[in-house]
Amino acid sequence: MSWRKEQRRAERGYHHGNLKEALLQAALGLIAEKGAAGFTFADAARMAGVSPAAPYRHFRDRDELLSSIAQRGFEQFEARLTAAWDDGRPDTVTAFERVGKAYLAFAREEPAFYSAMFESGLPVDANPALMAAGERAFGVIRAAAERLAALTPPGTPRPPAMMMALHIWSMSHGVASLFSRGDAARRKLPMSPDELLEAEVLIYLRGLGFPIERRPTTKTAEPPPVPPEASSGSASSPGGTSGPWGKLK
């Protein structure tokens, strides 16, 4: 749901008892214009057309308002990644590519949500609902990494799936944050963000011993080995056990 389309509706909705949604949409608009750290609680109230005291009916403070936006963003993010992964159909490699593209597309199409999710500096450990939403989103990436790790060629040490998930998250997040944003902070690039991510993951997979050529799928054993196109992977966390997606197990 675009904040631009919903802003006026949200303001009107306050007068019909929908103050919480009006504030969320107002804050999304402010994040899109000024960034996650660029507005105050009073700014959100003013943009929603209510008094400075009104937001306290639903949110303890600005951080709780931001947490609600970040949680909603992670829920939409999870839905996008889940649809892209599609339980690994029609094959692991193709589905893995779609997840990477979905990651970059979300950052490009929902910059306000993306900023609230990853750039607000919120203490995720203090918000169980936000942490759970983030974990569910990361779970899609981890599931894809587990299926990809299962394609390790015979005679090649099998990498830990969690390590792969974290590494690929880091690569995807870096490309998304620098080159695939939907706001003015996007850096210029002499290629598409999808192509850059594909190249990054190709080099990474080659370093792990995966073959770099796509081979036909057989119906008997495992899916085909990982090719270069598998490079549109998901993302990994810079912190091993914690990060913007909370604690990882």
N, C-alpha and C positions, 0 to 999 in steps of 0.2 A: 504494500500500500504506500503510495507516494505521499509524502507530507505536503507537497505543493497542492495536490488535488484535494486533500482532506483538511487543509488548514481552516478555510472559511467554514466548512461544515462543522469542524470541531468547536470553533468559537461559538457558533449558534447552538451546538449541542450542550454547552454549559448551561444555557438557560432552560434546557430540558432535562437537567439533572446529570449531564455527562461531563462534569468538571474534570475528572481524571483523564479522560481521553483528550479533552481540549488541551490540557497541560502537556501531555505526552506529544501531541502533534506540534504544539508551540515549541517545545524543547527540540524536537527533531528539526524544525525550521531554523532555530538558532544554531544548532550544531552544524547544519549544512552551510550556514553563512559565516560562522565565527569559529567553528571547531568545538570539540567537547569541553575545552577549558575556557571558552570565550564568552560565557554568559553566566548570569547569576539567577538565583531562585526568583528574585523580583522581576528580572527580564522575562522569564517564562510566564509569570503571572500577567505582566503587562501585555505580552504578545497574545495571550489567550483572552485578554479583555476582562480580567478579573482583578480584584484587590490584591495587594501584596500578602495579605493574611490568608487568602483563599486556598493556596496550594497546601497549606498545613492540614487541611481536612483529609488529604489522601497521602501525603508524603512527609516524612519526618524532616527531610532537608533536601538540598540539591543532589547530594550523592544518591539518595534513595530514588529520586526521579531518574537520574542517569542509569541507575541499576535496572530499573524497570524497562528503560529503552534498550539497554544492552541485552537483557533477558529476551525481550521480544525479537531483537536482532538475531540472537543465537537460535531461537526457535525457527525463524524463517531460514536462516543459514542451514540448519540441520535438514529442513524440508528440501531445500535446493540440492544439498549434497546427497541426500537419500534418493531423490528422484534420479539424479545423475548416475549414482552407483547402480541402482536397479538390481540389487543383489547379484552383481557381477555378470549380468546378461548383456550381450550374448556370449561374451567371454571376458575373462578377468582383465586383459590388456585394454580392450575397447572401453570397458566400464571405467577402468582406472583413468584413462585419458579424459573421459567425460567429467570425472570428479575434479580434476585439475582445472578444466575450463569453467566449471560451475563456480569454483572458488574465485577465480579471477573475475568472472561476470558479476558475482555478488558485490565484490569490492567496487566495481565500476558503476553498477546500477543502484547501489544503496550506500552511498558514501557516508550519510549521516549515521545510519545504523553501524556501519563498519568502524567509524570513528568512536562511537560510544562503546563498542565491544572491545576495541583494542588500544585506544588512545586516551581513555578517560582516567587512567590511573586508579581505578576502583579496586578496593581490597576484596577480591572475589571470595576469599575464604570467609569473609564476614557475611556473605549473602548466599545461603544454601540453594535458593531457587536459581540464582544466576549461575552458580557453580554447576548445578545439575544440568542446566540448559547447555552450558559450554561443554560439559563432559559428553552429553549425547551427540553434539555436533562432532566432537573429536572422535567419538566412537565410530562414526562412518568412515573416517580416514583410517583409523586403526584396523577396522575390518577389511578395508581394501588392501592395506599393507600386509595383513596376514595372508590373504589370498595370493598376493603378489609374491611374498616370500616363499610360498609353497611351490612356486615355479622355478626355484633355484635349480640350475642344471646339475645333473649327476656329477659327483666328484668335486663340486664347489661347496665350500662351507656355507651353511644356510644362515643368513643374517637374522638377528632378532627382529621380529615384526615391529615391536615398539620402537626400536631404534630407527627403523626405516620410516615409520609414521612420523616420528619427531623430526627427522632430517627433512623429509619431504614437506612437512608443514612449514619448516623454516624457509625452505626455498620458495614455496608458493606464497607465503606471507610476505617475503621480501619483494618478490615481483609485483604482488598485488599492491603493496603499500607504496612502492616507488613509481611503478609504471602503469598500473591498471586501475588507478583511482578514478572516481567520477567527479572529482573536484579540481580546483586550480592548482593543487599541490602535486599533480601528476607530472613526472619527469618525461622529457621527450626521449624517444627510443627509435633507432633506425630499423626496427623490426616490430612485429606485434608482440604484446606480452605473452600470448600463447606460444609463440615461436621461441621466445627467450626461455620460458619455463620448460618447454620440450627439450631444448638444448641442455639446460642445466641437469635435468633428470636423466637424460641420456648419458651424460658424462658420469653421473653418480652411479647409475646402474652398471655401466661398463666397468667402473672401478670395483664393484661388488662381484664381478665375474659373470654377469648376465650377458647372453648373446645380444647382438645389436641388429639382427635381421628378423623380420616377421616370418614365421613359418606357418603353414596351414594347420588348422585345428583338426585333431582326430577325435572321434567319438569314444575312444577306448579309455585311455589313461587320463593324464592331466591336460589342462589347456596348454596352448603353445608357449614356448619361452618368451620372455619379455623382449620386445623390439624397441627401436628408438622412439616410436610414437607413444610408448607408455609413459613418456616423459611429462605428460600433463597431470602429474600426480597431485595429491593433496598436500597438507601442510604439517609441519612438525614444530614442537615447542622448544624455544631456546633454553628452557630451564630444566630439562631432565625430569624432575618430579613435580614442578609447578610452573605456572605461567598464566597468560591471559585466559587459558581454558581451565584454570584451577589445578588441583592436584590430580596427577595421573597415576593409575595403578598398573 
